[in-house]
Amino acid sequence: TPQLRRLHAAGSLGITDEGVRRLADGCKELEEVDLCFCHGTTYGSVFWLRQHARRRPVLVRRQPVWLDGTFECPWGERHTYWPDGSFSFSRGTECEGWVSRLWRCGCANHSWLEDRMVYVDVGGEQRGVQLKGPGPGNPDADPEVHEVRVAQWFGMDNDLWPSFPALRPLWEGIPLGHMALTGNPGQAQVLLSRMRVQPLPEQDPVCPPADLRKRLWRRLAANDGAVAQEMELSR
């Protein structure tokens, strides 16, 4: 229906970017669209939903709510993630882009997520991290603190990931806001971090600020001819 305002399609395997593009073109009153774990879609769907909507900005969700916010990294950086998977990091390079893929990984009863990233200033898709938020899968989390646990691996293939139950004693020994490196120097290592997450800025709770969105659209257009053509027509 053209008056559709909210669509919850999380986990759907039949939705594609082309389908979202047609939806956006026909339903211009959309306010919220949940595409979390819709693996047939990409960040391009965010562009089409925002490009065609009369009510802007549209809340497009491509990640669980517990990933929204500003991560306070133990090494001093702040990493901000918006619901659509866009991100901005407080560093000079590899600091802006979007989460290109996000899925439940097969360790620890699928309670962890794994991601891949696209940066504005780097070509191709980059390896990401593994993440776990508070909730039933994390029984020792403090309900009063918004925390995400992050695991980054070095020098090992995906198939060689250590089992997360075996790492549980290490997690219990890491204070909130700190990190620990386990493994052998020069060989396989895993960096474990417990990060406090602050709420998104009140002025940008749904999507990145306009100047960042423009840079993301240009990066998207570099590999998507339809987006490039649409941007040219809307000038």
Buried (B, 14 or more C-beta within 10 A) or exposed (E): EEEBEEBEBBEBEEBBBBBBBEBBEEBEBBBBBBBBBBBBBBBBBBBBBBBBBEEEBBBBBBBBEBBBBBBBBBEEEBBBBBBBBBBBBEBEEEBBBBBBBBEEBEBBEEBBBBBBBBBBEEEEEBEBBBBBBBEEEBEEBEEEEBBBBBBBBEEBEEEEBBEBEEBEEBBEEBEBEEBBEEBEEEEBBBBBBBBBBEEBEEEBBBBBEEEBBEBBBEBBBEEBEBBBEBBEEEE
